[in-house]
């Protein structure tokens, strides 16, 4: 460990800030601040991404249009409709429970 020695100007303060325990506290505080900033940024992006997702009803409408244009086969559309039908039922249950 470093011995605190007076230095010109701010003798004790400068020596204290250059000591090992003070450096540990300063760098730990800096790391915690950076982690909080990173957490805030990630959280704001996740909230935006969650708002951009289409509902099962919107997806089903898009796939109906693709089927009508002939871009997907009848079998593919039935499979998609089965999966999205289950998700649509879940969404309806969620909205019934809320309102």
Number of C-alpha atoms within 10 A of each C-alpha: 6 10 10 15 12 13 11 8 8 10 12 14 14 15 17 18 15 14 16 13 12 13 13 12 12 12 11 12 12 11 12 11 12 12 12 11 12 12 11 12 11 11 12 11 10 11 10 10 10 9 8 8 10 10 13 19 15 13 16 19 13 12 19 16 13 14 16 13 10 10 12 14 12 12 9 13 18 12 11 15 19 12 13 19 15 12 15 19 13 13 15 12 11 11 10 9 8 7 5
